[in-house]
Amino acid sequence: MECKPTIIGIADSTHYLVGMTDAKDNFTALPSLQDVAICTSLSEAKILLKRQKIDTAQLTLQSAYDEMCGLPASAITNQTIYF
């Protein structure tokens, strides 16, 4: 089963979650860490992954604005980033 290092960012949040996503889209901690990491910036998240010998990750950006206004949920944006 393929797992991808993943950074999740939420619109207007000052935190990024760092972990991995498996083939069934379950988000969990990286095997080298006990818990999903919480970082205060995208740069901090990249540094954390570099320290784990990881040089690429999926960046997932989510926004709850549409749902808060009673509209269908916005599409989740995924992008592969290299560092």
N, C-alpha and C positions, 0 to 999 in steps of 0.2 A: 504494500500500500504506500503510495507516494504522499509525503507530507511536505508542505511548503512553509518556510518561515514567513510569518505574517505580522504586519503592523496595522492596527486598526485605529483610525482617527475619526472622531465624531465632530460634526460641525459645531463651532463655538466652544469646544471643550479645550481645556488646557492640558489634557492628558492623552497619551497614546498607549494602547495596549500592545504588548509584544508577546507573541507566542507562535503557534504553528496551526495550520489548517490541514486536516486530513482529506482523503478522497471523498468523504461524505459531508464536507464543509463543517465539521466540528472544530471549534477553536479551543485549543488547550495549551498548556505550558510546553516550552521546548524541553526535550529530554535532559538537557544540561542544566536546566533550572527547575526548582521545585514548584514554582507558581508562575502564572502569567505575570509578566513584568509591567509596571506602570511607569511611563516616562513622561516628563513635562515638556518635551519637544521632540520633533522628528529627528533632529540631530542627535539627541540623547539616545533615541531608539536605535539609530544606525550604529552608534558607538557600542551600545550593548551587544548588538548582533555581531559586529566586528570582533569583539572580545570573545565571542563564541565560535570564531573562525567561520562566520557566515558572511558572504559578500553580495548576496542578492536576496530580495524578499518581495512578497506581494504586499503592496500598500492598498488598503481598503478604506475608502472614505465614505462615511454614512451621514445622512442628514435626516432629522426627524421633522423638519419644518412642514412638509406637505401633510404628514400624518397629523400634526398638531392643528392644522387648519381644516381637517376633515376630508382631505383629498387622498387618493391612493398613494401608497408609499412610493417615494422616489427610488429610482434605480440606484443600486449600490455601484460605486465606481471602483474598479480594480485596476492596478497598474503594477507591472514589475519594475522595481527600482534596483539599481546597481550602485554599490559604494565601495 
